[in-house]
Amino acid sequence: MTRCASENRYPATGLEWSHSGPIRCELESERLVIRNYTLDDVEPLFEAINESREGHLLPWMTWCQDNHHTVESTTKYVCEQMLAVAQPMTFTNVGTGIFCKDTGRFLGGSGVHDVRPDSASCETGYWIRRDAIGNGYAREACARTISWALEEQSHGGLGLQRVRIYCALENAHSKQLIEKLSIRQEVHQRRDYVVDGVGVCDRLGWGVLKDEWDCKNHCVIPHA
Ligand SMILES: CC(C)(COP(=O)(O)OP(=O)(O)OC[C@H]1O[C@@H](n2cnc3c(N)ncnc32)[C@H](O)[C@@H]1OP(=O)(O)O)[C@@H](O)C(=O)NCCC(=O)NCCS
């Protein structure tokens, strides 16, 4: 996302991030558990996506347009995630589930995507099932996921140096969530990409560096 076409044309020496074991995500925050998917999550995930697809996940979550219309499709997704996290050498993205800590109810999805070993960076994203929005769960999950991405591997994190978040200008709820995290907006690409049913949208991008983020309190370090 937002790469320049001439990027990566020549081999370059970068940060050469790597991860030595399976990518285990077992996070807790005040009200949430955020963790890797297991086969037990197939049914709640399928149900949440199908309750939320029209007019909520769409138009923004394009992956659910053609996928998750059957339990088999959701099973395939969960199996792919389980395989991806078991192979850290080829790890580029992992979807994680967001659950209510008190009840165990499946609330939505988050994860890290487009992991780039050369710059030790990743993107993060999130969605919350329709009947659970407006509770601050997405913001809590996003902040906790940023801490996981930037935390040292010796403390259970991914040990990355930078996290990126993107959304369309037209996606007001997502934009508001990111703004409330107070991370730095870096990108505003006007009329940059097409979202089905919305038209040509502006792409907004935010970035946070390891030394700008408090991984204990899951927030920006003031004046970092
Ligand atoms: C974008 C999306 C995740 C936002 O969900 P959300 O629940 O509105 O987001 P937040 O977690 O930031 O919650 C914010 C709201 O919860 C309220 N809230 C209630 N309790 C809260 C608490 N304890 N902490 C924080 N906020 C709380 C806030 O006041 C705010 O309400 P407001 O919008 O009326 O001001 C959701 O709309 C969604 O899933 N959209 C579809 C998928 C999508 O677009 N994903 C992003 C792609 S870039």
The ligand as a MOL file (V3000), in Angstrom:
LIG
                    3D

  0  0  0     0  0            999 V3000
M  V30 BEGIN CTAB
M  V30 COUNTS 48 50 0 0 0
M  V30 BEGIN ATOM
M  V30 1 C -14.5580 1.3500 11.9540 0
M  V30 2 C -15.1690 0.5750 13.1150 0
M  V30 3 C -14.2300 -0.5400 13.5440 0
M  V30 4 C -15.3740 1.5560 14.2750 0
M  V30 5 O -16.0530 0.9050 15.3250 0
M  V30 6 P -16.4970 1.7430 16.6050 0
M  V30 7 O -17.0450 0.8030 17.5780 0
M  V30 8 O -17.3410 2.8810 16.1450 0
M  V30 9 O -15.1100 2.3760 17.0220 0
M  V30 10 P -14.4800 2.6890 18.4200 0
M  V30 11 O -13.9480 1.4890 19.0460 0
M  V30 12 O -13.5230 3.8030 18.1590 0
M  V30 13 O -15.6820 3.2180 19.3020 0
M  V30 14 C -15.9940 4.6020 19.2450 0
M  V30 15 C -17.3140 4.9020 19.8620 0
M  V30 16 O -17.5000 4.1370 21.0480 0
M  V30 17 C -17.8190 5.0500 22.1160 0
M  V30 18 N -17.3540 4.4370 23.3790 0
M  V30 19 C -18.1810 3.8990 24.2650 0
M  V30 20 N -17.4830 3.3820 25.2830 0
M  V30 21 C -16.1750 3.5990 25.0370 0
M  V30 22 C -14.9640 3.2900 25.7240 0
M  V30 23 N -14.9620 2.6460 26.9180 0
M  V30 24 N -13.7900 3.6470 25.1520 0
M  V30 25 C -13.7880 4.3150 23.9750 0
M  V30 26 N -14.9010 4.6280 23.2940 0
M  V30 27 C -16.0910 4.2820 23.8230 0
M  V30 28 C -17.1470 6.3290 21.7350 0
M  V30 29 O -17.6910 7.4370 22.3630 0
M  V30 30 C -17.3910 6.3480 20.2320 0
M  V30 31 O -18.7060 6.7590 19.9760 0
M  V30 32 P -19.0070 7.9740 18.9590 0
M  V30 33 O -18.6420 7.4660 17.6030 0
M  V30 34 O -20.4560 8.2040 19.1250 0
M  V30 35 O -18.1420 9.1180 19.3800 0
M  V30 36 C -16.5500 -0.0410 12.7520 0
M  V30 37 O -17.4030 0.9820 12.3190 0
M  V30 38 C -16.4330 -1.1090 11.6590 0
M  V30 39 O -16.2320 -2.2790 11.9530 0
M  V30 40 N -16.5860 -0.6670 10.3890 0
M  V30 41 C -16.4980 -1.5790 9.2600 0
M  V30 42 C -15.0910 -2.0860 9.0460 0
M  V30 43 C -14.1080 -0.9490 8.7720 0
M  V30 44 O -14.4200 0.0350 8.1310 0
M  V30 45 N -12.8770 -1.1130 9.2840 0
M  V30 46 C -11.8260 -0.1320 9.1110 0
M  V30 47 C -11.2410 -0.1990 7.7650 0
M  V30 48 S -10.0130 1.0600 7.5230 0
M  V30 END ATOM
M  V30 BEGIN BOND
M  V30 1 1 1 2
M  V30 2 1 2 3
M  V30 3 1 2 4
M  V30 4 1 2 36
M  V30 5 1 4 5
M  V30 6 1 5 6
M  V30 7 2 6 7
M  V30 8 1 6 8
M  V30 9 1 6 9
M  V30 10 1 9 10
M  V30 11 2 10 11
M  V30 12 1 10 12
M  V30 13 1 10 13
M  V30 14 1 13 14
M  V30 15 1 14 15
M  V30 16 1 15 16
M  V30 17 1 15 30
M  V30 18 1 16 17
M  V30 19 1 17 18
M  V30 20 1 17 28
M  V30 21 1 18 19
M  V30 22 1 18 27
M  V30 23 2 19 20
M  V30 24 1 20 21
M  V30 25 1 21 22
M  V30 26 2 21 27
M  V30 27 1 22 23
M  V30 28 2 22 24
M  V30 29 1 24 25
M  V30 30 2 25 26
M  V30 31 1 26 27
M  V30 32 1 28 29
M  V30 33 1 28 30
M  V30 34 1 30 31
M  V30 35 1 31 32
M  V30 36 2 32 33
M  V30 37 1 32 34
M  V30 38 1 32 35
M  V30 39 1 36 37
M  V30 40 1 36 38
M  V30 41 2 38 39
M  V30 42 1 38 40
M  V30 43 1 40 41
M  V30 44 1 41 42
M  V30 45 1 42 43
M  V30 46 2 43 44
M  V30 47 1 43 45
M  V30 48 1 45 46
M  V30 49 1 46 47
M  V30 50 1 47 48
M  V30 END BOND
M  V30 END CTAB
M  END
